[in-house]
Amino acid sequence: MKKRLGAVLLAVAAVFTIVPMASASSHAELTNIRTGKHDGFERVVLDMNGLPGNYISKETVPAEISNCNTGDLVPLQGAEVLHSTIHGAATYDENFDPTYFGPRNFVPQGLTNVKGVAITCDFEGTLGIAVSYDDPQSWHKVFTLANPDRLVVDVYSF
């Protein structure tokens, strides 16, 4: 009986040592938002600690962008908005201490097409980012880069 109990305890211990435990931080942490002008496009960069699980982006008009917590409209200038919902990301760490201290809605300086950047959601590991722009003929590209970790939104115009 003691041998059987010992074997069971050994098997259970082996399972717990082999199966990785979830990390304390189960989401990417936003630390900064930067913008820049390049030849043919303007860029919004979300600096992060870690990469998000996934993201979905869609174009809409400014009047349709609302805060996910309150439902209040988010004021944005421009003709159109690219709204990205980023799963597995937040502006706080695993202890709920803030990791992002910048503005939540701002007009980027030095850009001609991009008119606004706003955090539209920060709830339960889901981060919403809206990038508004003037030129309705613009097209965009959203992607992640590592080392350092970041999510990039490029808005191209003709």
C-alpha positions as CSV (number, residue, x, y, z in Angstrom):
1,M,0.0,0.0,0.0
2,K,2.8,2.4,0.9
3,K,4.5,1.7,-2.5
4,R,1.3,2.4,-4.4
5,L,0.7,5.7,-2.5
6,G,4.3,6.6,-3.1
7,A,4.0,5.9,-6.8
8,V,0.8,8.0,-7.0
9,L,2.4,10.9,-5.2
10,L,5.5,10.6,-7.5
11,A,3.2,10.7,-10.6
12,V,1.3,13.7,-9.3
13,A,4.6,15.5,-8.5
14,A,5.9,14.7,-12.0
15,V,2.7,16.2,-13.6
16,F,3.1,19.4,-11.6
17,T,6.7,19.8,-12.5
18,I,6.2,19.1,-16.2
19,V,3.1,21.1,-16.8
20,P,4.1,24.8,-17.0
21,M,2.2,27.1,-14.7
22,A,0.6,30.2,-16.1
23,S,2.8,33.3,-15.7
24,A,1.7,36.0,-13.2
25,S,1.2,38.4,-16.1
26,S,-1.2,36.9,-18.6
27,H,-1.2,39.9,-20.8
28,A,1.0,42.4,-22.7
29,E,1.5,45.7,-20.9
30,L,1.3,49.0,-22.8
31,T,4.1,51.3,-21.7
32,N,4.2,54.1,-24.3
33,I,2.5,55.4,-27.4
34,R,4.7,57.1,-30.0
35,T,4.0,58.6,-33.4
36,G,6.1,59.5,-36.4
37,K,6.0,60.7,-40.0
38,H,7.7,58.7,-42.7
39,D,7.9,59.0,-46.5
40,G,4.4,57.9,-47.7
41,F,2.9,56.9,-44.3
42,E,2.4,58.0,-40.7
43,R,3.1,55.5,-37.8
44,V,1.6,54.9,-34.4
45,V,3.6,52.6,-32.2
46,L,2.4,51.0,-29.0
47,D,5.4,50.0,-26.9
48,M,4.7,46.9,-24.8
49,N,6.1,44.5,-22.3
50,G,5.2,41.3,-24.2
51,L,3.1,40.8,-27.3
52,P,-0.7,40.6,-27.3
53,G,-2.5,37.4,-28.0
54,N,-4.2,38.7,-31.1
55,Y,-5.8,41.8,-32.5
56,I,-8.7,42.8,-34.8
57,S,-8.8,46.1,-36.7
58,K,-11.7,47.7,-38.6
59,E,-12.3,51.0,-40.3
60,T,-15.3,53.1,-39.1
61,V,-16.3,56.8,-38.7
62,P,-15.4,58.8,-35.6
63,A,-19.0,59.0,-34.5
64,E,-19.1,55.2,-34.0
65,I,-16.2,54.9,-31.5
66,S,-17.3,54.6,-27.9
67,N,-15.6,53.7,-24.7
68,C,-16.1,50.0,-23.8
69,N,-16.7,50.7,-20.1
70,T,-19.1,53.7,-20.3
71,G,-20.5,53.6,-23.8
72,D,-19.7,57.3,-24.1
73,L,-18.5,58.5,-27.5
74,V,-14.8,59.0,-27.8
75,P,-14.1,62.4,-29.3
76,L,-11.8,62.1,-32.4
77,Q,-11.1,64.4,-35.3
78,G,-10.7,63.2,-38.8
79,A,-12.9,61.6,-41.5
80,E,-12.3,57.9,-40.6
81,V,-11.0,55.8,-37.8
82,L,-9.0,52.5,-37.6
83,H,-10.2,50.8,-34.4
84,S,-8.1,48.0,-33.1
85,T,-9.2,45.6,-30.4
86,I,-6.1,44.0,-28.9
87,H,-6.8,40.8,-26.9
88,G,-4.3,40.0,-24.1
89,A,-3.1,43.5,-23.5
90,A,-3.7,46.2,-20.9
91,T,-2.3,49.5,-19.4
92,Y,-1.5,47.8,-16.1
93,D,0.6,44.9,-14.8
94,E,-0.5,41.7,-12.9
95,N,-0.7,43.7,-9.7
96,F,-3.0,46.2,-11.4
97,D,-0.3,48.8,-11.1
98,P,-0.3,51.2,-14.2
99,T,2.3,50.6,-16.9
100,Y,1.1,53.4,-19.2
101,F,1.1,57.0,-17.9
102,G,0.5,59.0,-21.1
103,P,-2.6,60.6,-22.4
104,R,-5.6,58.4,-23.3
105,N,-6.8,60.7,-26.1
106,F,-4.4,63.0,-27.9
107,V,-3.7,64.8,-31.2
108,P,-0.2,63.7,-32.5
109,Q,2.2,66.5,-33.2
110,G,3.9,66.8,-36.6
111,L,1.5,64.5,-38.5
112,T,-0.7,65.7,-41.4
113,N,-3.0,62.7,-42.0
114,V,-3.4,61.1,-38.5
115,K,-5.5,63.4,-36.4
116,G,-6.0,61.5,-33.2
117,V,-5.0,58.5,-31.1
118,A,-7.3,57.3,-28.3
119,I,-7.5,54.4,-25.9
120,T,-11.1,53.2,-26.2
121,C,-11.0,50.2,-23.9
122,D,-8.9,48.8,-21.1
123,F,-10.9,46.1,-19.5
124,E,-10.1,42.5,-18.5
125,G,-7.1,42.1,-20.8
126,T,-8.7,43.8,-23.8
127,L,-7.2,47.0,-25.0
128,G,-8.9,49.2,-27.6
129,I,-6.9,51.8,-29.7
130,A,-8.5,54.2,-32.2
131,V,-6.4,56.0,-34.8
132,S,-8.3,58.7,-36.7
133,Y,-7.2,60.2,-40.0
134,D,-8.3,62.7,-42.6
135,D,-7.7,61.1,-46.0
136,P,-10.6,58.6,-46.7
137,Q,-8.4,57.1,-49.5
138,S,-5.8,56.0,-46.8
139,W,-5.0,52.4,-46.2
140,H,-3.4,50.9,-43.2
141,K,-1.3,48.0,-42.0
142,V,-1.3,46.7,-38.4
143,F,1.4,44.3,-37.2
144,T,3.6,43.4,-34.2
145,L,7.4,43.6,-33.9
146,A,9.6,42.0,-31.2
147,N,12.8,43.1,-29.5
148,P,11.5,45.4,-28.3
149,D,7.8,44.3,-28.3
150,R,5.4,46.6,-29.9
151,L,2.2,46.9,-32.0
152,V,2.5,49.1,-35.0
153,V,-0.2,51.0,-37.0
154,D,0.9,52.4,-40.3
155,V,-1.5,54.8,-42.1
156,Y,-0.6,55.3,-45.8
157,S,-1.9,58.1,-47.9
158,F,-1.5,59.0,-51.6
